């Protein structure tokens, strides 16, 4: 064991994330190496200092945005690397598990859950396996949902949502049903399938007056990676630009920073009725001066020229 390995794993040692044999080897090395001993003391002091501060829970917005960014990164990453290492370098893979008890525990939990799921699928009655309507269902727990596979409007004011827990489930009800709204809000923010997010946002646009729905639409406008979903949310929020400052700020953000010129042009159109607002005016003047898009620059200049002079 060398100093480089010890310095890379000291943090896992301090947080009790090393296997017993690795802990023993690290302790033996630290006992005879002054540099590594000093490094360990520094990490312990840092850990003690950090532990004095209260633990802050991440906001739902941050969690959902992080999930989307992670999924986008996974989708764009090269495929086959893990499988290649598993097949052609099994000793390195097993060595990683040896020194990563958290990973080993996660693999055990996934396998255990898979076994339960298989047993449930075999033993459960067919009707329970496929799910049912909302009547007679237990209260919905979003923490138990692993994903939403589809959202559809089966008939006027009747929504069907298929979601997955241990086994696929299905819920039906009107847009006014709290559980249907809860599932739609979840799908709009957390689902990795852009088609499902689009269907969810499309249904949510029918009730943009709801504070929770409007918050979900604002989130989709700011963070969704799919252009169609952002555009759908933008159109639904357009009528609230004049009276809702949060909506106006989100539309301004889209105008300034969205990567899609079509969304920026639509945001510019929605802001025309409130172009006299000070924050809108500042953004329009900036766009009129130096925006890279010629059409947006020209339209911003026209809107600025129609404003009364500020005293």
C-alpha positions as CSV (number, residue, x, y, z in Angstrom):
1,X,0.0,0.0,0.0
2,X,1.4,3.4,-1.0
3,X,0.8,6.9,0.1
4,X,-1.2,7.8,-3.0
5,X,-3.8,5.1,-2.3
6,X,-4.0,6.1,1.3
7,X,-4.6,9.8,0.5
8,X,-7.3,8.8,-2.0
9,X,-9.1,6.7,0.6
10,X,-8.7,8.6,3.8
11,X,-12.0,10.3,3.3
12,X,-13.7,6.9,3.0
13,X,-11.9,5.8,6.2
14,X,-13.1,8.9,8.1
15,X,-16.7,8.3,7.0
16,X,-16.5,4.5,7.8
17,X,-16.9,3.5,4.2
18,X,-13.9,1.2,3.9
19,X,-14.0,-2.5,4.3
20,X,-12.4,-3.9,7.5
21,X,-9.3,-5.3,5.7
22,X,-8.7,-2.0,3.9
23,X,-9.2,-0.1,7.2
24,X,-6.6,-2.3,8.9
25,X,-4.1,-1.8,6.1
26,X,-4.6,2.0,6.1
27,X,-4.2,2.2,9.8
28,X,-1.0,0.2,9.6
29,X,0.4,2.6,7.0
30,X,-0.6,5.7,8.8
31,X,1.1,4.5,12.0
32,X,4.5,4.5,10.2
33,X,4.0,7.3,7.7
34,X,4.1,10.9,9.1
35,X,2.8,12.6,6.0
36,X,-0.3,10.3,5.8
37,X,-0.8,10.7,9.5
38,X,-0.9,14.5,9.1
39,X,-3.3,14.1,6.2
40,X,-5.6,11.9,8.3
41,X,-5.7,14.5,11.1
42,X,-6.5,17.3,8.7
43,X,-9.4,15.3,7.2
44,X,-10.7,14.4,10.7
45,X,-10.6,18.1,11.7
46,X,-12.4,19.1,8.5
47,X,-15.1,16.4,9.2
48,X,-15.5,17.7,12.8
49,X,-15.8,21.3,11.6
50,X,-18.4,20.5,8.9
51,X,-20.4,18.4,11.4
52,X,-21.1,21.5,13.5
53,X,-23.3,23.0,10.8
54,X,-26.9,22.0,10.4
55,X,-27.7,19.6,7.5
56,X,-29.6,21.4,4.8
57,X,-32.1,19.4,2.7
58,X,-31.9,20.1,-1.1
59,X,-34.9,21.7,-2.6
60,X,-37.2,19.7,-4.9
61,X,-36.1,21.9,-7.8
62,X,-32.4,21.1,-7.3
63,X,-33.1,17.3,-6.9
64,X,-35.2,17.2,-10.1
65,X,-32.8,19.3,-12.1
66,X,-29.9,17.1,-11.0
67,X,-31.8,14.0,-12.0
68,X,-32.4,15.4,-15.4
69,X,-28.8,16.5,-15.9
70,X,-27.6,13.1,-14.7
71,X,-29.9,11.3,-17.2
72,X,-28.8,13.6,-20.0
73,X,-25.2,12.8,-19.2
74,X,-25.9,9.1,-19.1
75,X,-27.7,9.2,-22.4
76,X,-24.8,11.1,-24.1
77,X,-22.0,8.9,-22.5
78,X,-20.3,6.2,-24.6
79,X,-22.0,2.9,-24.2
80,X,-20.3,-0.4,-23.5
81,X,-17.5,0.7,-21.2
82,X,-18.9,-0.9,-18.1
83,X,-19.8,-4.2,-19.9
84,X,-16.4,-4.3,-21.5
85,X,-14.7,-3.9,-18.1
86,X,-17.0,-6.5,-16.5
87,X,-16.2,-9.1,-19.2
88,X,-12.6,-8.4,-19.9
89,X,-11.3,-7.2,-16.5
90,X,-13.4,-9.0,-13.8
91,X,-10.6,-8.7,-11.2
92,X,-10.5,-4.9,-11.4
93,X,-14.3,-4.9,-11.1
94,X,-14.3,-7.2,-8.1
95,X,-11.5,-5.1,-6.5
96,X,-13.7,-2.0,-6.7
97,X,-16.5,-3.8,-4.9
98,X,-14.0,-5.0,-2.3
99,X,-13.2,-1.4,-1.3
100,X,-16.7,0.0,-1.8
101,X,-19.0,-1.5,0.7
102,X,-21.7,1.0,-0.2
103,X,-21.7,-0.3,-3.8
104,X,-21.8,-3.9,-2.7
105,X,-24.8,-3.1,-0.4
106,X,-26.5,-1.3,-3.3
107,X,-26.0,-4.4,-5.5
108,X,-27.4,-6.6,-2.8
109,X,-30.5,-4.3,-2.3
110,X,-31.2,-4.2,-6.0
111,X,-30.9,-8.0,-6.2
112,X,-33.2,-8.4,-3.2
113,X,-35.8,-6.0,-4.6
114,X,-35.7,-7.8,-7.9
115,X,-36.4,-11.1,-6.2
116,X,-39.3,-9.6,-4.3
117,X,-40.6,-8.1,-7.6
118,X,-40.4,-11.5,-9.4
119,X,-42.2,-13.3,-6.5
120,X,-44.9,-10.6,-6.4
121,X,-45.4,-10.8,-10.2
122,X,-45.9,-14.6,-10.0
123,X,-48.1,-14.7,-6.9
124,X,-50.1,-11.5,-7.1
125,X,-53.6,-11.7,-8.7
126,X,-53.7,-10.5,-12.2
127,X,-56.0,-7.6,-11.5
128,X,-53.8,-6.3,-8.7
129,X,-50.7,-6.6,-10.9
130,X,-52.2,-4.4,-13.6
131,X,-53.5,-1.9,-11.2
132,X,-56.9,-0.3,-10.9
133,X,-58.7,3.0,-10.7
134,X,-58.4,5.4,-7.8
135,X,-61.3,4.0,-5.9
136,X,-60.1,1.8,-3.0
137,X,-56.4,2.6,-3.6
138,X,-54.1,3.4,-0.7
139,X,-52.8,7.0,-0.5
140,X,-50.1,7.6,-3.2
141,X,-46.5,7.7,-2.1
142,X,-44.3,9.4,-4.7
143,X,-41.2,8.0,-3.0
144,X,-42.3,4.5,-4.0
145,X,-42.6,5.4,-7.7
146,X,-39.7,4.4,-9.9
147,X,-41.0,5.9,-13.1
148,X,-44.0,6.9,-15.2
149,X,-44.3,5.0,-18.5
150,X,-47.2,6.8,-20.1
151,X,-49.7,9.6,-19.7
152,X,-52.9,9.8,-21.9
153,X,-56.3,11.4,-22.0
154,X,-58.6,8.4,-22.4
155,X,-61.8,10.4,-22.7
156,X,-62.8,14.0,-22.0
157,X,-61.7,14.9,-18.5
158,X,-60.5,11.4,-17.9
159,X,-56.7,10.8,-17.6
160,X,-54.9,7.4,-17.5
161,X,-51.4,7.3,-16.0
162,X,-49.3,4.1,-16.0
163,X,-46.5,4.2,-13.4
164,X,-44.1,1.7,-12.0
165,X,-43.3,0.7,-8.4
166,X,-42.2,-2.9,-7.8
167,X,-44.6,-3.7,-10.7
168,X,-46.4,-1.5,-13.2
169,X,-49.4,0.3,-11.8
170,X,-52.2,2.4,-13.4
171,X,-54.4,5.2,-12.1
172,X,-57.5,6.7,-13.8
173,X,-59.4,9.8,-12.9
174,X,-60.3,13.3,-13.8
175,X,-57.9,16.2,-13.9
176,X,-59.4,17.4,-10.7
177,X,-58.5,14.3,-8.8
178,X,-55.6,15.1,-6.3
179,X,-53.7,11.9,-7.1
180,X,-53.9,12.4,-10.8
181,X,-52.6,15.9,-10.4
182,X,-49.9,14.6,-8.1
183,X,-48.8,12.0,-10.7
184,X,-48.8,14.6,-13.5
185,X,-46.7,17.0,-11.5
186,X,-44.3,14.1,-10.7
187,X,-44.1,13.1,-14.4
188,X,-43.5,16.7,-15.6
189,X,-40.5,17.1,-13.3
190,X,-38.9,13.7,-12.8
191,X,-39.6,11.5,-15.8
192,X,-36.7,10.7,-18.1
193,X,-39.0,10.1,-21.1
194,X,-39.5,13.5,-23.0
195,X,-42.7,12.2,-24.6
196,X,-44.2,11.5,-21.1
197,X,-43.1,14.9,-19.9
198,X,-44.7,16.5,-23.0
199,X,-48.0,14.6,-22.4
200,X,-48.0,15.6,-18.7
201,X,-47.3,19.3,-19.4
202,X,-49.9,19.3,-22.1
203,X,-52.5,18.1,-19.6
204,X,-51.3,20.5,-16.9
205,X,-51.8,23.5,-19.2
206,X,-55.5,23.0,-18.8
207,X,-55.2,24.1,-15.2
208,X,-52.5,26.7,-15.1
209,X,-54.3,28.7,-12.4
210,X,-53.4,26.1,-9.8
211,X,-50.3,27.3,-7.9
212,X,-48.7,23.8,-7.9
213,X,-49.4,23.4,-11.6
214,X,-47.9,26.8,-12.4
215,X,-44.9,26.0,-10.3
216,X,-44.4,22.8,-12.3
217,X,-44.8,24.7,-15.6
218,X,-42.2,27.3,-14.5
219,X,-39.8,24.4,-13.6
220,X,-40.4,22.9,-17.1
221,X,-39.8,26.2,-18.8
222,X,-36.5,26.7,-16.9
223,X,-35.0,23.3,-16.8
224,X,-36.5,20.8,-19.2
225,X,-34.1,19.6,-21.8
226,X,-36.8,19.1,-24.5
227,X,-37.6,22.2,-26.6
228,X,-41.2,21.1,-27.2
229,X,-41.9,20.7,-23.4
230,X,-40.4,24.2,-22.7
231,X,-42.4,25.8,-25.5
232,X,-45.6,24.1,-24.3
233,X,-45.0,25.4,-20.8
234,X,-44.2,28.9,-22.1
235,X,-47.4,29.1,-24.0
236,X,-49.4,28.0,-21.0
237,X,-47.8,30.7,-18.8
238,X,-48.2,33.5,-21.3
239,X,-51.5,34.9,-19.9
240,X,-49.9,35.3,-16.5
241,X,-46.9,37.4,-17.6
242,X,-48.7,40.6,-16.8
243,X,-49.9,39.8,-13.2
244,X,-47.4,37.2,-11.9
245,X,-43.8,38.5,-11.3
246,X,-42.4,34.9,-11.1
247,X,-43.8,34.1,-14.5
248,X,-42.5,37.3,-15.9
249,X,-39.0,36.6,-14.6
250,X,-39.0,33.1,-16.0
251,X,-40.1,34.4,-19.4
252,X,-37.3,37.0,-19.2
253,X,-34.8,34.2,-18.4
254,X,-36.0,32.2,-21.4
255,X,-35.6,35.3,-23.6
256,X,-32.1,35.9,-22.5
257,X,-30.7,32.5,-22.2
258,X,-32.7,29.7,-23.9
259,X,-30.7,27.9,-26.5
260,X,-33.6,27.6,-28.9
261,X,-34.3,30.8,-31.0
262,X,-38.0,29.8,-31.5
263,X,-38.6,29.9,-27.7
264,X,-36.8,33.2,-27.4
265,X,-38.9,34.8,-30.1
266,X,-42.1,33.5,-28.4
267,X,-40.9,34.8,-25.1
268,X,-40.3,38.2,-26.7
269,X,-43.8,38.2,-28.1
270,X,-45.3,37.4,-24.7
271,X,-43.4,40.2,-23.0
272,X,-44.7,42.9,-25.4
273,X,-47.7,43.8,-23.2
274,X,-45.4,44.5,-20.3
275,X,-42.5,46.1,-22.2
276,X,-42.9,49.2,-20.0
277,X,-41.8,47.2,-16.9
278,X,-38.3,48.4,-15.7
279,X,-36.8,44.9,-15.7
280,X,-38.3,44.1,-19.2
281,X,-37.1,47.4,-20.5
282,X,-33.5,46.7,-19.3
283,X,-33.5,43.4,-21.1
284,X,-35.0,44.7,-24.3
285,X,-32.4,47.5,-24.4
286,X,-29.6,45.0,-24.0
287,X,-31.0,42.7,-26.7
288,X,-31.5,45.7,-29.0
289,X,-27.9,46.6,-28.6
290,X,-26.0,43.4,-29.1
291,X,-28.1,40.2,-29.4
292,X,-26.7,37.7,-31.8
293,X,-30.0,36.8,-33.3
294,X,-30.8,39.4,-36.0
295,X,-34.6,39.1,-35.8
296,X,-34.7,39.4,-32.0
297,X,-32.3,42.3,-32.1
298,X,-34.6,44.1,-34.6
299,X,-37.8,43.3,-32.7
300,X,-36.3,44.5,-29.5
301,X,-35.2,47.8,-31.1
302,X,-38.8,48.3,-32.4
303,X,-40.2,47.7,-28.9
304,X,-37.7,50.0,-27.3
305,X,-38.5,52.7,-29.8
306,X,-42.2,52.5,-29.0
307,X,-41.6,53.1,-25.3
308,X,-41.9,56.5,-23.7
309,X,-38.7,58.2,-22.6
310,X,-37.8,57.6,-19.0
311,X,-37.4,60.7,-16.8
